[in-house]
Amino acid sequence: MAQSFEFRSERFLMRPPEPRDARQIACCVNDMTMARNLARLPHPYAPSDALDWIAYADKARAQGTEFAFVITHEEAGVIGSVGFNRAQGEAWEIGYWVDKAVQGKGVASEAARALLTWAEREFGVTKFIAGHFQDNPASGRVLEKLGFERVGEKQLYSLARGGKDLAWRYALGASPEVAMGTAL
């Protein structure tokens, strides 16, 4: 297991979410546009939903199956989240969101780059996959900045969308088959 569940980028501290973050998390993600771009996020999203997610994140971290972090800024507090969960074989899937107020300012790229570095340092993880809905090209730009390669498209589920929609799939060090979910 990892020695530390906190890590920094140039501008941000990433740490596990805590109950005191629930209200700020809910304020950040209680937006239909944001919810539509995430697989598991309900809309509307209340502080009680954030508390449920925090409890889930604590349990998953203890089991070693998923590692979720809030992206914190010294003055603004919680401005996003970044994390990864076991996908298939040695590959882990990354995901992220950032508050609308800071979108387009390099927050997701910086935090996700720090996450990839931390994952390799703490766990030796070098195979990652990711995806984004096709109507969210900004997320694709983040993945491309990180060195991910687009490997195909498939239908992915979104709770807020109420079903599946087309998404692009990406790989970094993992096979296209793993990213597409077609590996044996």
C-alpha positions as YAML, in Angstrom:
chain: A
units: angstrom
residues:
- id: 1
  name: MET
  ca: [0.00, 0.00, 0.00]
- id: 2
  name: ALA
  ca: [0.98, 3.58, -0.53]
- id: 3
  name: GLN
  ca: [2.89, 5.49, 2.10]
- id: 4
  name: SER
  ca: [0.94, 8.70, 1.55]
- id: 5
  name: PHE
  ca: [-2.44, 9.50, 0.09]
- id: 6
  name: GLU
  ca: [-1.59, 13.15, -0.53]
- id: 7
  name: PHE
  ca: [0.40, 14.61, -3.36]
- id: 8
  name: ARG
  ca: [1.01, 18.01, -4.89]
- id: 9
  name: SER
  ca: [1.25, 19.59, -8.26]
- id: 10
  name: GLU
  ca: [2.66, 23.05, -8.84]
- id: 11
  name: ARG
  ca: [-0.56, 24.80, -7.76]
- id: 12
  name: PHE
  ca: [-2.70, 22.20, -5.99]
- id: 13
  name: LEU
  ca: [-2.83, 19.67, -3.18]
- id: 14
  name: MET
  ca: [-4.62, 16.42, -3.95]
- id: 15
  name: ARG
  ca: [-5.91, 14.53, -0.89]
- id: 16
  name: PRO
  ca: [-8.69, 12.08, -0.04]
- id: 17
  name: PRO
  ca: [-12.10, 13.75, 0.31]
- id: 18
  name: GLU
  ca: [-13.34, 14.35, 3.85]
- id: 19
  name: PRO
  ca: [-16.86, 14.92, 5.25]
- id: 20
  name: ARG
  ca: [-16.02, 18.62, 5.74]
- id: 21
  name: ASP
  ca: [-15.71, 18.86, 1.91]
- id: 22
  name: ALA
  ca: [-19.26, 17.65, 1.21]
- id: 23
  name: ARG
  ca: [-20.94, 21.04, 0.83]
- id: 24
  name: GLN
  ca: [-18.22, 22.41, -1.44]
- id: 25
  name: ILE
  ca: [-18.16, 19.23, -3.57]
- id: 26
  name: ALA
  ca: [-21.93, 19.45, -3.97]
- id: 27
  name: CYS
  ca: [-21.69, 23.11, -5.00]
- id: 28
  name: CYS
  ca: [-19.09, 22.23, -7.63]
- id: 29
  name: VAL
  ca: [-20.94, 19.34, -9.27]
- id: 30
  name: ASN
  ca: [-24.62, 20.20, -8.84]
- id: 31
  name: ASP
  ca: [-24.77, 21.20, -12.49]
- id: 32
  name: MET
  ca: [-26.48, 19.18, -15.21]
- id: 33
  name: THR
  ca: [-23.72, 19.89, -17.75]
- id: 34
  name: MET
  ca: [-21.13, 18.49, -15.34]
- id: 35
  name: ALA
  ca: [-23.28, 15.52, -14.33]
- id: 36
  name: ARG
  ca: [-23.89, 14.53, -17.97]
- id: 37
  name: ASN
  ca: [-20.15, 14.13, -18.48]
- id: 38
  name: LEU
  ca: [-19.61, 11.76, -15.55]
- id: 39
  name: ALA
  ca: [-20.72, 8.15, -15.34]
- id: 40
  name: ARG
  ca: [-21.86, 7.86, -11.72]
- id: 41
  name: LEU
  ca: [-22.91, 11.38, -10.75]
- id: 42
  name: PRO
  ca: [-26.63, 11.88, -10.04]
- id: 43
  name: HIS
  ca: [-28.38, 15.16, -10.72]
- id: 44
  name: PRO
  ca: [-29.44, 17.05, -8.70]
- id: 45
  name: TYR
  ca: [-26.49, 16.48, -6.35]
- id: 46
  name: ALA
  ca: [-26.81, 17.34, -2.66]
- id: 47
  name: PRO
  ca: [-24.28, 17.41, 0.21]
- id: 48
  name: SER
  ca: [-25.72, 14.06, 1.31]
- id: 49
  name: ASP
  ca: [-24.70, 12.61, -2.09]
- id: 50
  name: ALA
  ca: [-21.19, 13.95, -1.51]
- id: 51
  name: LEU
  ca: [-21.11, 12.30, 1.93]
- id: 52
  name: ASP
  ca: [-22.14, 9.00, 0.33]
- id: 53
  name: TRP
  ca: [-19.34, 9.38, -2.26]
- id: 54
  name: ILE
  ca: [-16.79, 10.21, 0.46]
- id: 55
  name: ALA
  ca: [-17.77, 7.08, 2.41]
- id: 56
  name: TYR
  ca: [-17.54, 5.01, -0.79]
- id: 57
  name: ALA
  ca: [-14.12, 6.53, -1.60]
- id: 58
  name: ASP
  ca: [-12.82, 5.69, 1.89]
- id: 59
  name: LYS
  ca: [-13.98, 2.07, 1.58]
- id: 60
  name: ALA
  ca: [-12.61, 1.64, -1.97]
- id: 61
  name: ARG
  ca: [-9.25, 3.15, -0.95]
- id: 62
  name: ALA
  ca: [-9.04, 0.72, 2.00]
- id: 63
  name: GLN
  ca: [-9.78, -2.18, -0.39]
- id: 64
  name: GLY
  ca: [-7.21, -0.90, -2.91]
- id: 65
  name: THR
  ca: [-9.74, -0.83, -5.77]
- id: 66
  name: GLU
  ca: [-10.18, 2.91, -6.30]
- id: 67
  name: PHE
  ca: [-8.34, 6.05, -5.27]
- id: 68
  name: ALA
  ca: [-10.27, 9.33, -5.34]
- id: 69
  name: PHE
  ca: [-8.81, 12.70, -4.42]
- id: 70
  name: VAL
  ca: [-10.15, 16.21, -4.19]
- id: 71
  name: ILE
  ca: [-8.15, 18.88, -5.94]
- id: 72
  name: THR
  ca: [-7.66, 21.69, -3.47]
- id: 73
  name: HIS
  ca: [-6.45, 25.24, -3.92]
- id: 74
  name: GLU
  ca: [-4.96, 27.07, -0.95]
- id: 75
  name: GLU
  ca: [-7.51, 29.91, -1.13]
- id: 76
  name: ALA
  ca: [-10.49, 28.42, -2.99]
- id: 77
  name: GLY
  ca: [-10.63, 25.03, -1.24]
- id: 78
  name: VAL
  ca: [-12.04, 22.10, -3.23]
- id: 79
  name: ILE
  ca: [-12.09, 22.88, -6.95]
- id: 80
  name: GLY
  ca: [-12.31, 19.39, -8.43]
- id: 81
  name: SER
  ca: [-11.54, 15.72, -8.16]
- id: 82
  name: VAL
  ca: [-9.17, 13.29, -9.82]
- id: 83
  name: GLY
  ca: [-8.78, 9.58, -9.31]
- id: 84
  name: PHE
  ca: [-8.37, 6.12, -10.75]
- id: 85
  name: ASN
  ca: [-9.90, 2.69, -10.30]
- id: 86
  name: ARG
  ca: [-8.84, -0.81, -11.28]
- id: 87
  name: ALA
  ca: [-10.08, -1.53, -14.79]
- id: 88
  name: GLN
  ca: [-8.75, -4.76, -16.24]
- id: 89
  name: GLY
  ca: [-5.53, -6.64, -15.62]
- id: 90
  name: GLU
  ca: [-2.82, -4.13, -14.76]
- id: 91
  name: ALA
  ca: [-4.72, -1.17, -16.23]
- id: 92
  name: TRP
  ca: [-6.41, 1.51, -14.17]
- id: 93
  name: GLU
  ca: [-9.02, 3.98, -15.43]
- id: 94
  name: ILE
  ca: [-8.58, 7.64, -14.58]
- id: 95
  name: GLY
  ca: [-11.30, 10.24, -14.26]
- id: 96
  name: TYR
  ca: [-11.59, 13.86, -13.20]
- id: 97
  name: TRP
  ca: [-13.87, 16.85, -12.93]
- id: 98
  name: VAL
  ca: [-13.23, 20.49, -12.13]
- id: 99
  name: ASP
  ca: [-15.54, 23.28, -11.02]
- id: 100
  name: LYS
  ca: [-16.92, 25.37, -13.88]
- id: 101
  name: ALA
  ca: [-15.22, 28.45, -12.41]
- id: 102
  name: VAL
  ca: [-11.77, 26.96, -13.14]
- id: 103
  name: GLN
  ca: [-12.43, 25.03, -16.35]
- id: 104
  name: GLY
  ca: [-10.04, 25.94, -19.16]
- id: 105
  name: LYS
  ca: [-7.27, 26.96, -16.74]
- id: 106
  name: GLY
  ca: [-5.22, 23.75, -16.85]
- id: 107
  name: VAL
  ca: [-6.50, 22.41, -13.52]
- id: 108
  name: ALA
  ca: [-7.57, 18.99, -14.81]
- id: 109
  name: SER
  ca: [-4.36, 18.50, -16.81]
- id: 110
  name: GLU
  ca: [-2.12, 19.51, -13.93]
- id: 111
  name: ALA
  ca: [-3.95, 17.41, -11.34]
- id: 112
  name: ALA
  ca: [-4.21, 14.35, -13.61]
- id: 113
  name: ARG
  ca: [-0.50, 14.58, -14.51]
- id: 114
  name: ALA
  ca: [0.33, 14.65, -10.78]
- id: 115
  name: LEU
  ca: [-2.00, 11.66, -10.25]
- id: 116
  name: LEU
  ca: [-0.22, 9.61, -12.94]
- id: 117
  name: THR
  ca: [3.16, 10.41, -11.35]
- id: 118
  name: TRP
  ca: [1.88, 9.52, -7.88]
- id: 119
  name: ALA
  ca: [0.33, 6.24, -9.11]
- id: 120
  name: GLU
  ca: [3.60, 5.16, -10.69]
- id: 121
  name: ARG
  ca: [5.67, 6.19, -7.66]
- id: 122
  name: GLU
  ca: [3.40, 4.63, -5.01]
- id: 123
  name: PHE
  ca: [2.04, 1.57, -6.85]
- id: 124
  name: GLY
  ca: [4.18, 1.09, -9.97]
- id: 125
  name: VAL
  ca: [1.09, 1.65, -12.13]
- id: 126
  name: THR
  ca: [1.99, 2.54, -15.73]
- id: 127
  name: LYS
  ca: [-1.05, 1.33, -17.68]
- id: 128
  name: PHE
  ca: [-4.04, 3.62, -17.80]
- id: 129
  name: ILE
  ca: [-7.25, 3.94, -19.75]
- id: 130
  name: ALA
  ca: [-9.81, 6.73, -19.89]
- id: 131
  name: GLY
  ca: [-12.76, 7.98, -21.85]
- id: 132
  name: HIS
  ca: [-15.05, 10.91, -22.42]
- id: 133
  name: PHE
  ca: [-18.42, 11.47, -24.00]
- id: 134
  name: GLN
  ca: [-18.08, 12.76, -27.53]
- id: 135
  name: ASP
  ca: [-19.93, 15.99, -26.73]
- id: 136
  name: ASN
  ca: [-17.22, 16.84, -24.15]
- id: 137
  name: PRO
  ca: [-14.12, 17.51, -26.31]
- id: 138
  name: ALA
  ca: [-12.37, 19.48, -23.54]
- id: 139
  name: SER
  ca: [-11.85, 16.22, -21.65]
- id: 140
  name: GLY
  ca: [-10.22, 14.73, -24.74]
- id: 141
  name: ARG
  ca: [-7.79, 17.65, -24.88]
- id: 142
  name: VAL
  ca: [-6.79, 16.92, -21.26]
- id: 143
  name: LEU
  ca: [-6.13, 13.26, -22.08]
- id: 144
  name: GLU
  ca: [-4.12, 14.13, -25.19]
- id: 145
  name: LYS
  ca: [-1.96, 16.57, -23.16]
- id: 146
  name: LEU
  ca: [-1.21, 13.67, -20.80]
- id: 147
  name: GLY
  ca: [-0.08, 11.45, -23.68]
- id: 148
  name: PHE
  ca: [-3.17, 9.25, -23.97]
- id: 149
  name: GLU
  ca: [-4.00, 7.97, -27.47]
- id: 150
  name: ARG
  ca: [-7.56, 7.68, -28.75]
- id: 151
  name: VAL
  ca: [-8.21, 4.03, -29.58]
- id: 152
  name: GLY
  ca: [-11.90, 3.85, -30.47]
- id: 153
  name: GLU
  ca: [-15.47, 4.66, -29.58]
- id: 154
  name: LYS
  ca: [-18.12, 2.83, -27.62]
- id: 155
  name: GLN
  ca: [-21.34, 3.43, -25.74]
- id: 156
  name: LEU
  ca: [-20.78, 4.38, -22.10]
- id: 157
  name: TYR
  ca: [-23.32, 4.82, -19.33]
- id: 158
  name: SER
  ca: [-24.09, 8.10, -17.57]
- id: 159
  name: LEU
  ca: [-26.50, 8.21, -14.66]
- id: 160
  name: ALA
  ca: [-27.42, 11.85, -15.38]
- id: 161
  name: ARG
  ca: [-27.96, 11.12, -19.09]
- id: 162
  name: GLY
  ca: [-30.25, 8.28, -18.08]
- id: 163
  name: GLY
  ca: [-28.49, 5.77, -20.29]
- id: 164
  name: LYS
  ca: [-25.66, 5.22, -22.72]
- id: 165
  name: ASP
  ca: [-24.12, 7.65, -25.17]
- id: 166
  name: LEU
  ca: [-21.14, 7.58, -27.53]
- id: 167
  name: ALA
  ca: [-17.75, 8.07, -25.92]
- id: 168
  name: TRP
  ca: [-14.16, 8.08, -27.10]
- id: 169
  name: ARG
  ca: [-11.80, 5.62, -25.39]
- id: 170
  name: TYR
  ca: [-8.10, 6.27, -24.72]
- id: 171
  name: ALA
  ca: [-5.06, 4.30, -23.59]
- id: 172
  name: LEU
  ca: [-1.71, 5.23, -22.04]
- id: 173
  name: GLY
  ca: [0.61, 2.22, -21.77]
- id: 174
  name: ALA
  ca: [-2.39, -0.13, -21.96]
- id: 175
  name: SER
  ca: [-3.61, -2.00, -25.01]
- id: 176
  name: PRO
  ca: [-6.46, -0.63, -27.14]
- id: 177
  name: GLU
  ca: [-8.38, -3.84, -26.34]
- id: 178
  name: VAL
  ca: [-8.24, -3.09, -22.62]
- id: 179
  name: ALA
  ca: [-9.37, 0.51, -23.21]
- id: 180
  name: MET
  ca: [-12.25, -0.71, -25.35]
- id: 181
  name: GLY
  ca: [-13.21, -3.45, -22.87]
- id: 182
  name: THR
  ca: [-12.65, -6.18, -25.45]
- id: 183
  name: ALA
  ca: [-9.51, -7.81, -23.99]
- id: 184
  name: LEU
  ca: [-9.81, -11.44, -22.97]
...
